[in-house]
């Protein structure tokens, strides 16, 4: 970029080293979209809540304390937030189906595979899947192990394996290109203003009839 602007797909955009500086130079946006690191996403979320700006992020690795502080901030804000571990429609459906299947099987294990540059392990998607399985069934977190694999040729892949006597069910999702995340991100940007407080998945946007 040149100076404090850059050109993306033929459109000039302002660039700044902080949201505070950018906010002083420009009208406040309707939505802040963050795909960075946990500490940065945490700070961006609090900035958005304080300034009544809707917030969308796919950044994982937030601590429970940070998540609780963000929830409190948006409870006191006029804006809303979607903090999702995965914006792929297929991955969200995989988690949804896994939560349903868990009710019918005695054993569940999760295997997640990502690229070697991924900072956190297990992945946020795997943790969310386990939480959904536990919430929907009699399983507890200790009985749903997560196995993390990091390979240079991978993007984002997950298997949820269910077993009872005599049978195994596998629910599997492969993200082979990062473009698969964009429809979910766009959906979240368009609908974040309609949610209450903070939501930690786009599942409710895909299944509004269940809300």
N, C-alpha and C positions, 0 to 999 in steps of 0.2 A: 504494500500500500504506500501511497505518497502522502506525507503530512498526516493529517488526522482523518483521511478518507481512504476508501478502497473501492474498487469496482468489482461487483459480483454479478455475473450474467447480464452485463450491460447496465446495471443500476449502481449508482454511487451510494455508498454507505459510510456513515461516520464511525470512526475508530477511536477508542479511548482506553486508558489503562485502568479505569475504574467506573463502576456504575454511577457513583456519586458525581464524578466529573461530567459524564455523559448526560446525566439528568439535568445538570445545570445549563448545558448547552442546547438541549433539545426538549421538545414536549415529551412528557412521560409516555411510555408505550402502553398499550393495552395488555400485552403479555411479555414476560421475560422467559426465554427458552435457554436452558442451561444443560450442556453436556461437557462437564469439566472434571473436577475432582471433588471429593466429599467436603473438604473444608470450604472450598470456593462455593459449592452449591449451597451449603449451609448459610454462608454469609449472604449470598444472592437471595435466598429465600426470605431471610429476615428483612433485607432491604425491600423486597417486593411487598411483603406484608405491611411494613411500616408506611410505605407509600401507596398502598391500596392498588397494587398492580398484580394481575393474575400471573401465576408462575407455573411453568412446566419444566420438569427435569427427568432425565433418565440416568442421572449419576447415582451410583450405588456406593455403599461403604459408610453411610451416615450412622453414627452411634445412636443408641436408644435415647440418650439425653438430648442429642441434637434433634432427633425426630420429635420428641416431646416438646421441645422449645419451639420448633416450627409450627406444630399443631396449635400451641397456645397463641403464637403470634397471629396466625390466620383466624383463630377464633375471635380475636380482637380487631380484625381487619375487615374491610369491606370487599376484599378480594378473595380469591380461592386458589388452590394449588393442586396439581397432579404430580405426584412423585412416584414414578413407575419404574420397576426393575427391568421391564421389557415392553417395547412398543410394537413389536411384531404381532400382527393379528394371529398368526399361526401359533406363536409361543403362548399368547394369552389363552387361546383355545386349548392348547396342550395342558396348561395349568388348570383350567376349568374342568376338562374331562378327567384329569388326574384326581381332582378333589371328589368327583362323583365315583370314580372307580375304587377309591380307597375304602369306601364303605363296605365293599364286598370281598376284600382280600385280607389275609392274615399278615402278609409281609409286603413291605414297600421299601425300595431303595432307589436313589437318584444318582445318575452318572452325568456330570456336566463336563463338556470339553470346550475350551476356548483357546484363542491365540496366546502366544507366549508373552505378549506385552500387557495382558490384562493384569491390573494391579491387585484385585481382590480375589480371594479363594476361600470358601466357595463363592460362586457367583450370586448376585442378588436374585436372579431368576430361580436358582435352585433353593435358596432360602425361602423365597416367597412361595414356591411350590410346596415345600415342606410345611410351611405355616398353614397353607390352605388345606393340605391333607389332614393335618392335625385338627384343624378347626371343624372339618366336615365329618370326621370319623372318630373311632375309639383309639387311634394310634396316638402316641406321644412323640415329642421331638427326638428322644433318645432311640426310639424304635424305627426311625426313618433316617438311616445314614446317607450322607452325601459324599460322593467320590469325585474329586476334582482332577481333571487332566488338562495339561497345557502343551499344545503342539504347534509348531510353526506354520503348518498348513491349514489350521482350523480358523473358523470365524466364530460361530456360536452354535453349540449343539447340546441337546439334552435328551436323555432317556429317563423315563420313569418306569420302573419295573415292578409289577405286582405279581404275587405268587400265593397260591393256596395249594392244598394237596392235589397233585396231578396236573396242574396247569400254570402257565406263565403268560401274563399280558404285558406287552410293551407299548407305551405311548411315547413317540419319538418326534422331535422337531429339529430340523436343520436350517440354520440361517446361513446360506451360502454367499450372500451378498448383502451389504449394509443397506441397500436400497429398500429391503423388506421392512425396515423400521419406519420409513417415512409416512406411509398412510396412517399409522397409529399416532405419530407425532402431530400430523396435520389435524387429525380428528381431535386430539387433546387440545391443541391450540384453539380450535373453533368452539369447543364445548366446555373448556375449563371454567368459564364464567357462569356456567349453569350448575356446577357442583357446589356442595356445601363444605366449607372448611378445606380440609386436606384429604384427598383420596390417594391411596397407594397402589392403584392399578387402573388400567383403562377398561377393565372387565365390565364395569357398570355402564360404560359408553356403548359397549357391544351388546349388552343384555339389559337394556333399560327396563324391560318388562319384569325383571326380577327384583327391581328396587322398590 
